[in-house]
């Protein structure tokens, strides 16, 4: 008998498919239609801690929800175990909706999960989501690019191996917007690094916490005061830090104007 051929029972199971689905920044209205459709038809959902409870509540009552929540310094499930879980579920014949905050391919380790599926011969499809930078910018009414103030926008991870060795020069400064994900814990070091790399200490910064959620906060400061502001305002995240002239724009002007228009109609 050829030991390489699978047992008949195994051979009969058609593998399921893994969907890497972006859940956006929080507000369920910011899901794509494709994400909502998949979620509402899902049998197995593997989700991160960042996925909003209101979104999880859209899953069918019978769906199996598996949390692989990760918090800084507290990994409840290591990435290789998440990869193995997705592959095992699919090989057992089940379709899996892998729900991730924001977009799966922006600091979401979606690439690693895609690779694991590929290596195991499991079909994997990616559904993009609204990444935190975009959701936060919209919610706070801070255009990431603007003809008057920025024509370049960069996303960086503020919590990663060798932060200080990373070269961020050219990512921030006049005409540029820098959006830092996962930066709160290192806020002070990040500000010092940017100033060290040549950025003016008075460069405008906006910290947008819990974007698109009811508890959203937008806090502004100068780059030099970032560490103090994060501590003083008790910013705990999730939050993005926006560095550059666009961060100085005051979104409240727009709110007031919208209210005035409502009064007219
Ligand atoms: N894949 C996600 C990012 C995951 S990394 C995306 O595309 O958005 C986690 C970081 O995303 C957090 O530390 C924070 O910087 C940012 N983030 C996620 N949700 C957010 C929200 N609602 N408001 C502000 N920042 C958020």
Boltz pocket constraint, residues with backbone or C-beta under 6 A from the ligand:
constraints:
  - pocket:
      binder: B
      contacts: [[A, 24], [A, 25], [A, 26], [A, 50], [A, 100], [A, 101], [A, 102], [A, 103], [A, 104], [A, 105], [A, 106], [A, 107], [A, 108], [A, 129], [A, 130], [A, 131], [A, 132], [A, 133], [A, 136], [A, 180], [A, 181], [A, 182], [A, 183], [A, 208], [A, 209], [A, 210], [A, 211], [A, 212], [A, 213], [A, 237], [A, 238], [A, 239], [A, 240]]
      max_distance: 6.0
